[in-house]
């Protein structure tokens, strides 16, 4: 199902250390190692400069102000606030940083391959794409932070960071009793450098509410918080139309931001552009009788699960190795000793739902995927196949329908993945 939503509360620690430089050796092998981008070196002074070999004092790191993400803001609001944030960072950073024009940033982070073809998966990391161009990337959070000994204050925290450079931090008090958009605007105007270089920690993880209302293959939850609002049932007249929007899908989890009143609005939260899926879902939502009684904006969680995989165990997927032109991140998964770190690539976890159709028992399967530059698999070879021939055919069919992010260099790639049973992975640790 959809990934856990993080809520940032109450714990902030001072970092006083710059992050370690993380640059692989030039001879890093193509297979089995993840290559991190090497930043462009700082320009050297002119030949007439007295200190030869010293970086130019006028050199400024470049910062990409990335699109904002907030479940309570519509697309136009996020775009406007991003422009204001870019101007504010330029103002408070003075001559230390150079702000990359947003048109240039958007071109660099767009989900397209080197050839211009759209990536098979458009949900890749914007931060990683910015770093590949040698830019620092912005992060933005609204959090309760501890200032002084015991004063808990709600703040807007903004940072610009990359592994090779010192991080930059800014903060502003978060206004109360204003709309979300107005609070951002006021806080951005008041943005100032944060001398403590603070790092936020996630102090709580909120999963999806447990009392979703199910209508066929779709379950809904209005204003998701600790529990769904009682008004969730009033969306029942839109459920069948929403279900049709997921034709051919295996499992989908998303959230709509809807607004009632004289100017009704609807969007998928944090999508940077309108999509046919959004158009279909919003058409159904805006036609619901619930909209007539909706006085303000609210969120509507939508979870879809195909009938033939409902209730079936999802396998655990982990990367064994990849070619160096595949973007990867680190995550944690259950293990016999509690948890262990794993490499993931965008699109990997979406494979769990279609693979649930394949009855492989407790067999561990290893698959090698050949992936084209857009992230679309061209072949799937089971190097450690299951004992059942039927399961083998099912697995190969599901694997070639997967979708990953584009490769970094516009060349084909290889991904080797292990497919394991959740039961065997989380079994009790055997006695020594």
C-alpha angles and dihedrals in degrees: 000000000000117000120265117274114234122222117197114219140167112320125098126160131194113246108200093175130085114232117262117260110255111198122144122227115269090244095057109147118251094230125056100013131087112228117217118206117261112226121235110262118250112265116261124236122266116275090256092059111112096224106064115196095022117120115253111269088216093060114117128194114239120236127205111206101213126210113279121247120207126143092218099054129083121227096259091050092051091049093051093047091048090057091049091048091051090053092046094051090049089052099047096040093055111185096344098086139034116217113222111227110258093234089058092046093049091051091050096048097041114123095248131117126240088267092055095253116135116258117253088236118034096191099086123137112282090196093058091049090052092049090052087064092052094255131134110237128219126239122192130192138166107217147156106248133187112240118185117342104321110352113121111197131177110233145170107239121194127181138176116206149159131170094252100049139055111265122246120217133193133176143183134181113265111238118231130217093030133107115267093253093047091048091053092049094051093044093048091053089053095046115138136168116283105221094194095064093223127201120204122225125205105242098177138027117205117199126201113294113266099221099067114154112239123215109179109299093347127078122193137197125182120212094358113217128122088329137006118264117257088239090070090094090062089072091067092105090062098046099089092048090049091049089057090056089068097054109153094012124122103203131352133175122184143139131235122210107212131181127195131195128074094330107041116197136183135184140153105258117258096356106142094213138024116264135191088251091056092048091052096047095044092049088057094043096048091050092054119109087232090074091065091064097037107106099177141017121291139164126252118199114210123192122182127189125178113242096239094058099039110132095002120135115259114223122234113248126201135171116244095185141326138197113266094253093069118096111234139181134189126250139161129249135185116272139171091263094048108273140344137198119256138181116244134188125204109272096024098107092047086068092069095078099053091041089057087076091065114087101214096148112211094328117133110226129197119203130187114207124198106210128194122223092271092056096255115135114239096187141002122209120188104217090177103031128192120257092248118078090205091055090050093057091045093051094048091050092051095044096055090053092059123110128216137177120277117273117258097238103036092251131117118271143198127227123188115197135182119219114202139170116258088221095060093040094056098035119132114282109260117245116258 
